[in-house]
Amino acid sequence: MRTLPDYLRKGMKMILVGANPGERSARVGHYYAGRGNQFWPLLYESGVIPEPIGYEDDRRIIEFGIGMTDLVKRPTRAMEEIERREFAEGRVLLAQKLEELHPRVIAFNGKAVYEKFTGRACRLGLQKEQIYGAHVFVLPSSSGQNTGADLAVKKRYFKKLALLLKSLKD
């Protein structure tokens, strides 16, 4: 089954971690391509990235020092379709990537992604603990299926992430 490649390299300012590719994203070969997903506009409008890009140009994210990957690489319609075994395998693989690449910030796109990775509950925003020396930030999921946070709430957290990134010395 087709999935999405990681966009990762050493020395990245931030790595964004999603749950897994949606079926449409996997089909078209680009991150956050699902109808109703507000990820790309939120990145730009919040100031996380300096220019607007769409899912068709997702690989350009690396130009801004930002990488992308998923906790689980198998595409599904919804996160609930992912099996416990897949999360367990994904945790190991993601931990290896994060430890090797040493990003300054790890941002999880959704509380559920962070909670499945760490096994701990969390609140949105900057977390107290670091992972592999990186600041940890939990965003509300940008998915159109996330009805728990309206667009204004999502924007507020993406803006907080942008401020964190700007506060880091180069």
Backbone as JSON, one array per atom type, in Angstrom:
{
  "sequence": "MRTLPDYLRKGMKMILVGANPGERSARVGHYYAGRGNQFWPLLYESGVIPEPIGYEDDRRIIEFGIGMTDLVKRPTRAMEEIERREFAEGRVLLAQKLEELHPRVIAFNGKAVYEKFTGRACRLGLQKEQIYGAHVFVLPSSSGQNTGADLAVKKRYFKKLALLLKSLKD",
  "N": [[0.84, -1.18, 0.0], [0.52, 2.21, -0.8], [2.26, 4.9, 0.76], [3.31, 7.85, 2.58], [6.42, 9.58, 2.13], [9.03, 10.22, 4.56], [9.96, 13.52, 5.38], [12.76, 14.45, 6.3], [15.78, 15.46, 7.96], [19.03, 15.79, 9.46], [19.57, 18.22, 12.06], [17.29, 19.82, 11.96], [15.03, 22.48, 12.61], [12.48, 21.96, 13.52], [10.36, 19.09, 13.86], [7.41, 17.92, 12.58], [4.86, 15.82, 13.65], [2.5, 13.62, 12.55], [-0.5, 11.6, 12.95], [-1.04, 9.44, 11.1], [-0.94, 8.86, 7.53], [-3.77, 10.12, 5.8], [-6.23, 8.52, 3.72], [-6.71, 9.93, 1.28], [-4.49, 11.66, 1.17], [-2.4, 9.78, 0.94], [-3.12, 8.66, -1.51], [-2.82, 10.83, -3.33], [-0.24, 11.44, -2.79], [0.79, 13.36, -1.0], [1.29, 15.22, 2.02], [-1.29, 16.06, 4.34], [-3.51, 16.47, 2.6], [-6.16, 16.09, 2.68], [-9.61, 16.84, 2.21], [-10.9, 19.67, 3.76], [-8.88, 19.74, 5.64], [-6.99, 21.89, 7.51], [-4.3, 22.37, 7.72], [-2.11, 23.44, 6.05], [-2.85, 26.21, 5.43], [-2.98, 27.1, 8.12], [-0.31, 26.82, 8.99], [1.01, 28.84, 7.51], [-0.53, 31.24, 8.02], [-0.19, 31.52, 10.74], [2.44, 32.13, 11.0], [4.38, 30.19, 11.19], [5.6, 29.2, 8.9], [7.15, 31.17, 6.3], [5.92, 31.74, 3.86], [3.01, 31.1, 1.81], [2.21, 27.73, 1.17], [0.87, 24.89, -0.5], [-0.56, 21.59, -0.17], [0.42, 20.3, -2.42], [3.0, 21.14, -2.67], [4.35, 20.07, -0.53], [6.9, 18.96, 0.02], [8.57, 21.1, 0.09], [8.65, 22.02, 2.64], [10.93, 21.39, 4.03], [12.72, 23.36, 3.27], [12.3, 25.35, 5.08], [13.42, 24.48, 7.37], [11.96, 22.56, 8.6], [10.7, 19.37, 9.32], [8.76, 16.44, 8.4], [6.79, 13.7, 9.46], [5.11, 10.61, 10.32], [3.45, 8.95, 13.03], [2.45, 6.4, 12.55], [2.75, 4.72, 9.5], [0.86, 3.61, 7.81], [-1.83, 4.28, 5.69], [-5.13, 5.41, 6.54], [-8.72, 5.87, 6.83], [-9.5, 6.96, 9.23], [-8.03, 7.63, 12.43], [-8.8, 5.78, 14.33], [-8.8, 3.34, 13.1], [-6.29, 2.31, 13.26], [-4.21, -0.23, 14.49], [-3.33, -1.53, 17.76], [-0.82, -2.82, 17.77], [0.41, -1.57, 15.57], [0.73, 1.04, 16.51], [2.55, 0.52, 18.57], [4.81, -0.41, 17.12], [5.25, 1.89, 15.61], [5.91, 3.77, 17.6], [8.48, 2.91, 18.38], [9.94, 3.2, 15.97], [9.61, 5.98, 15.45], [10.79, 7.08, 17.74], [13.47, 6.32, 17.3], [14.05, 7.85, 15.01], [13.74, 10.5, 16.0], [15.65, 10.58, 18.05], [18.0, 10.25, 16.58], [17.98, 12.46, 14.81], [17.78, 14.86, 16.24], [15.96, 17.26, 16.5], [15.07, 20.7, 17.29], [12.57, 21.3, 18.16], [9.71, 19.3, 18.69], [6.71, 18.83, 17.24], [3.48, 17.76, 17.73], [0.77, 16.88, 15.78], [-2.01, 17.01, 17.01], [-3.55, 15.94, 20.04], [-4.03, 13.22, 20.48], [-2.04, 11.96, 19.0], [0.34, 12.62, 20.34], [-0.29, 11.42, 22.82], [-0.56, 8.71, 22.12], [2.07, 8.23, 21.39], [3.61, 8.8, 23.72], [2.21, 7.63, 25.81], [1.06, 9.08, 27.78], [-1.3, 11.41, 29.14], [-2.12, 14.74, 27.98], [-2.1, 18.34, 27.72], [-3.03, 20.84, 25.35], [-0.47, 22.7, 23.63], [2.8, 23.94, 24.73], [4.75, 21.48, 26.24], [5.83, 20.38, 29.52], [7.98, 18.59, 29.79], [10.92, 17.57, 27.97], [11.73, 15.85, 24.91], [14.22, 13.78, 23.92], [15.93, 15.95, 24.18], [14.57, 17.95, 22.89], [12.19, 20.63, 22.66], [8.72, 20.15, 23.27], [5.7, 20.37, 21.61], [2.21, 20.42, 21.52], [-0.25, 20.43, 19.19], [-3.66, 21.33, 18.36], [-5.42, 18.95, 16.46], [-5.22, 19.37, 12.97], [-6.97, 18.24, 11.28], [-9.96, 17.99, 9.34], [-11.81, 16.4, 10.5], [-11.59, 16.89, 13.15], [-13.57, 18.11, 15.36], [-13.48, 19.11, 17.83], [-12.06, 21.41, 18.26], [-12.34, 24.7, 17.25], [-11.62, 26.78, 14.34], [-10.45, 29.2, 15.23], [-9.32, 28.47, 17.7], [-7.47, 26.55, 16.84], [-5.81, 28.22, 15.28], [-4.79, 29.9, 17.3], [-3.11, 28.15, 18.76], [-1.29, 27.35, 16.78], [-0.08, 29.8, 16.33], [1.16, 30.19, 18.81], [3.04, 28.16, 18.62], [4.58, 29.19, 16.51], [5.67, 31.42, 17.8], [7.26, 30.14, 19.74], [9.16, 28.91, 18.04], [10.38, 31.18, 16.93], [11.58, 32.19, 19.2], [13.76, 30.6, 19.65], [17.23, 30.49, 19.58], [19.33, 30.79, 16.75]],
  "CA": [[0.0, 0.0, 0.0], [1.28, 3.44, -0.92], [2.25, 5.78, 1.93], [4.05, 9.09, 2.34], [7.82, 9.55, 2.58], [9.42, 11.18, 5.58], [10.76, 14.67, 4.97], [13.58, 14.6, 7.49], [17.24, 15.48, 7.88], [19.63, 16.22, 10.72], [19.69, 19.65, 12.3], [16.06, 20.54, 11.67], [14.47, 23.31, 13.67], [11.29, 21.29, 14.06], [9.76, 17.96, 13.17], [5.97, 17.79, 12.79], [4.48, 14.41, 13.68], [1.08, 13.34, 12.41], [-0.89, 10.25, 13.36], [-0.78, 8.57, 9.95], [-1.51, 9.5, 6.33], [-5.15, 9.85, 5.41], [-6.29, 7.82, 2.44], [-6.55, 10.86, 0.16], [-3.09, 12.1, 1.15], [-1.6, 8.69, 0.38], [-3.48, 8.51, -2.92], [-2.23, 11.91, -4.14], [1.2, 11.47, -2.5], [1.18, 14.59, -0.3], [0.81, 15.38, 3.39], [-2.42, 16.93, 4.69], [-4.24, 16.77, 1.37], [-7.57, 15.79, 2.88], [-10.57, 17.95, 2.13], [-11.23, 20.19, 5.08], [-7.73, 19.83, 6.53], [-6.55, 23.29, 7.52], [-2.88, 22.38, 8.09], [-1.24, 24.34, 5.28], [-3.16, 27.61, 5.74], [-2.62, 27.39, 9.51], [1.15, 26.99, 9.07], [1.38, 30.15, 6.99], [-1.23, 32.34, 8.7], [0.33, 31.64, 12.11], [3.83, 32.56, 10.97], [5.32, 29.07, 11.32], [6.37, 29.27, 7.65], [7.1, 32.55, 5.81], [5.15, 31.92, 2.62], [1.97, 30.07, 1.69], [2.38, 26.58, 0.28], [-0.22, 23.94, -0.4], [-0.11, 20.21, -0.03], [1.14, 19.88, -3.62], [4.41, 21.54, -2.49], [4.71, 19.69, 0.83], [8.33, 18.66, 0.22], [9.26, 22.37, 0.31], [8.68, 22.3, 4.08], [12.33, 21.25, 4.46], [13.4, 24.65, 3.03], [12.08, 26.19, 6.25], [14.01, 23.81, 8.53], [10.89, 21.78, 9.23], [10.52, 18.03, 8.78], [7.44, 15.83, 8.61], [6.68, 12.25, 9.49], [3.9, 10.13, 10.98], [3.64, 7.91, 14.04], [2.18, 5.16, 11.82], [2.84, 5.06, 8.08], [-0.24, 3.02, 7.03], [-2.97, 5.19, 5.49], [-6.47, 4.99, 6.94], [-9.72, 6.94, 6.82], [-9.54, 7.56, 10.56], [-7.01, 7.12, 13.35], [-9.36, 4.66, 15.08], [-8.55, 2.11, 12.36], [-4.92, 1.86, 13.51], [-4.17, -1.28, 15.5], [-2.39, -1.33, 18.88], [0.5, -3.28, 17.32], [0.98, -0.55, 14.68], [1.19, 2.14, 17.37], [3.75, 0.06, 19.28], [5.91, -0.37, 16.16], [5.46, 3.29, 15.25], [6.62, 4.44, 18.7], [9.89, 2.54, 18.31], [10.55, 3.82, 14.78], [9.64, 7.42, 15.63], [11.81, 7.37, 18.76], [14.77, 6.21, 16.65], [14.22, 9.02, 14.13], [13.9, 11.72, 16.81], [16.93, 10.5, 18.74], [19.07, 10.42, 15.59], [17.93, 13.73, 14.09], [17.93, 15.97, 17.19], [15.31, 18.55, 16.19], [14.97, 21.6, 18.45], [11.17, 21.23, 18.58], [8.88, 18.23, 18.13], [5.32, 19.26, 17.31], [2.53, 16.69, 17.44], [-0.47, 17.41, 15.2], [-3.12, 16.37, 17.7], [-3.3, 15.35, 21.35], [-4.03, 11.76, 20.4], [-0.75, 11.52, 18.46], [1.27, 12.7, 21.47], [-0.67, 10.45, 23.84], [-0.23, 7.37, 21.62], [3.53, 8.11, 21.38], [4.21, 8.82, 25.06], [1.43, 6.88, 26.78], [0.64, 10.01, 28.83], [-2.26, 12.45, 28.76], [-1.48, 16.05, 27.84], [-2.89, 19.5, 27.33], [-2.48, 21.48, 24.16], [0.58, 23.69, 23.84], [4.15, 23.53, 25.12], [4.77, 20.51, 27.34], [6.89, 20.63, 30.5], [9.14, 17.75, 29.54], [11.5, 17.53, 26.63], [11.97, 14.51, 24.37], [15.52, 13.76, 23.24], [16.49, 17.3, 24.22], [13.76, 18.88, 22.08], [10.93, 21.14, 23.2], [7.58, 19.39, 22.76], [4.51, 21.21, 21.47], [1.06, 19.65, 21.05], [-1.23, 21.24, 18.46], [-4.95, 20.68, 18.09], [-5.35, 18.32, 15.15], [-5.69, 20.2, 11.86], [-7.92, 17.45, 10.48], [-11.34, 18.43, 9.23], [-12.6, 15.54, 11.38], [-11.44, 17.39, 14.52], [-14.63, 19.07, 15.67], [-13.29, 19.53, 19.21], [-11.41, 22.72, 18.3], [-12.7, 25.49, 16.08], [-10.49, 27.36, 13.62], [-9.79, 30.22, 16.07], [-8.5, 27.76, 18.68], [-6.34, 25.99, 16.11], [-4.9, 29.34, 14.94], [-4.12, 30.37, 18.5], [-2.02, 27.24, 19.1], [-0.27, 27.43, 15.73], [0.65, 31.05, 16.59], [2.04, 29.93, 19.96], [4.15, 27.37, 18.09], [5.42, 30.12, 15.76], [6.42, 32.22, 18.79], [8.3, 29.27, 20.29], [10.21, 28.75, 17.03], [11.09, 32.45, 16.82], [12.35, 32.42, 20.42], [14.96, 29.76, 19.66], [18.4, 31.13, 18.94], [19.85, 29.97, 15.63]],
  "C": [[0.88, 1.25, 0.0], [1.16, 4.27, 0.37], [3.06, 7.02, 1.58], [5.48, 8.95, 2.83], [8.0, 10.48, 3.77], [10.16, 12.32, 4.9], [11.58, 15.05, 6.18], [15.05, 14.71, 7.12], [17.76, 15.99, 9.22], [19.62, 17.74, 10.81], [18.43, 20.45, 12.02], [15.62, 21.35, 12.89], [13.31, 22.57, 14.34], [10.91, 20.1, 13.2], [8.29, 17.91, 13.58], [5.59, 16.32, 12.67], [2.97, 14.3, 13.59], [0.78, 11.93, 12.88], [-0.5, 9.24, 12.28], [-1.37, 9.26, 8.72], [-2.99, 9.15, 6.18], [-5.14, 9.18, 4.05], [-6.08, 8.76, 1.25], [-5.11, 11.35, 0.05], [-2.2, 11.03, 0.54], [-1.87, 8.53, -1.11], [-2.82, 9.57, -3.79], [-0.75, 12.09, -3.86], [1.68, 12.71, -1.77], [0.54, 14.66, 1.08], [-0.36, 16.36, 3.48], [-3.19, 17.41, 3.46], [-5.74, 16.53, 1.51], [-8.45, 17.03, 2.79], [-10.92, 18.4, 3.55], [-10.05, 20.26, 6.04], [-7.13, 21.22, 6.4], [-5.05, 23.45, 7.77], [-2.07, 23.44, 7.36], [-1.58, 25.81, 5.49], [-2.78, 28.0, 7.18], [-1.12, 27.61, 9.66], [1.56, 28.39, 8.62], [0.76, 31.29, 7.79], [-0.74, 32.55, 10.12], [1.75, 32.18, 12.14], [4.84, 31.44, 11.16], [6.2, 28.99, 10.06], [6.16, 30.66, 7.03], [6.31, 32.79, 4.53], [4.12, 30.82, 2.5], [2.4, 28.96, 0.73], [1.18, 25.67, 0.5], [0.32, 22.53, -0.33], [0.69, 19.73, -1.24], [2.64, 20.17, -3.51], [4.93, 21.12, -1.12], [6.19, 19.45, 1.03], [9.14, 19.93, 0.43], [9.38, 22.71, 1.79], [10.11, 22.24, 4.61], [13.1, 22.55, 4.27], [13.31, 25.55, 4.25], [12.63, 25.57, 7.53], [13.03, 22.94, 9.28], [10.77, 20.42, 8.53], [9.13, 17.51, 9.1], [7.55, 14.32, 8.56], [5.36, 11.9, 10.18], [4.27, 9.07, 12.01], [3.45, 6.53, 13.41], [2.14, 5.53, 10.34], [1.69, 4.49, 7.24], [-1.39, 4.01, 6.91], [-4.28, 4.56, 5.96], [-7.43, 6.17, 6.75], [-9.74, 7.7, 8.14], [-8.51, 6.88, 11.45], [-7.5, 5.89, 14.12], [-9.13, 3.31, 14.38], [-7.15, 1.54, 12.6], [-4.92, 0.88, 14.67], [-3.11, -0.99, 16.57], [-0.96, -1.71, 18.48], [1.18, -2.23, 16.44], [1.48, 0.66, 15.48], [2.48, 1.75, 18.08], [4.97, 0.1, 18.34], [6.26, 1.07, 15.79], [6.21, 4.05, 16.33], [8.12, 4.16, 18.63], [10.57, 3.25, 17.14], [10.66, 5.34, 14.93], [10.7, 7.82, 16.65], [13.21, 7.31, 18.15], [15.05, 7.43, 15.77], [14.52, 10.28, 14.94], [15.24, 11.74, 17.52], [18.09, 10.76, 17.78], [19.12, 11.84, 15.03], [18.05, 14.97, 14.97], [17.26, 17.27, 16.75], [15.26, 19.41, 17.46], [13.55, 21.55, 19.03], [10.53, 20.01, 17.92], [7.45, 18.68, 18.33], [4.43, 18.1, 16.88], [1.24, 17.32, 16.94], [-1.65, 16.63, 15.79], [-2.7, 15.75, 19.02], [-3.18, 13.84, 21.27], [-2.69, 11.23, 19.89], [0.29, 11.51, 19.59], [0.97, 11.59, 22.48], [-0.38, 9.02, 23.4], [1.29, 7.16, 21.62], [4.09, 7.97, 22.79], [3.49, 7.94, 26.07], [0.95, 7.75, 27.94], [-0.38, 10.99, 28.28], [-1.53, 13.79, 28.7], [-2.54, 17.12, 27.64], [-2.27, 20.04, 26.07], [-1.39, 22.46, 24.56], [1.91, 23.08, 24.21], [4.08, 22.61, 26.33], [5.94, 20.81, 28.28], [8.15, 19.84, 30.19], [9.65, 17.92, 28.12], [11.63, 16.06, 26.22], [13.24, 14.59, 23.55], [16.1, 15.17, 23.12], [15.71, 18.34, 23.45], [12.56, 19.37, 22.88], [9.79, 20.36, 22.54], [6.35, 20.29, 22.77], [3.39, 20.36, 20.9], [0.04, 20.62, 20.47], [-2.59, 20.56, 18.47], [-4.86, 20.09, 16.67], [-5.94, 19.25, 14.08], [-6.72, 19.49, 11.0], [-9.3, 18.08, 10.47], [-12.26, 17.61, 10.11], [-12.53, 16.0, 12.84], [-12.48, 18.48, 14.77], [-14.5, 19.59, 17.09], [-12.65, 20.9, 19.34], [-11.8, 23.49, 17.05], [-11.46, 26.15, 15.48], [-9.75, 28.39, 14.46], [-8.88, 29.57, 17.11], [-7.27, 27.18, 17.99], [-5.32, 27.08, 15.78], [-4.13, 29.81, 16.15], [-2.93, 29.46, 18.85], [-0.93, 27.23, 18.03], [0.55, 28.72, 15.91], [1.59, 30.9, 17.78], [3.25, 29.11, 19.52], [5.11, 28.28, 17.33], [6.27, 30.97, 16.71], [7.54, 31.4, 19.43], [9.46, 29.15, 19.3], [11.03, 30.03, 16.89], [11.97, 32.72, 18.04], [13.63, 31.61, 20.48], [16.1, 30.47, 18.95], [18.93, 30.21, 17.85], [21.19, 29.38, 15.89]]
}
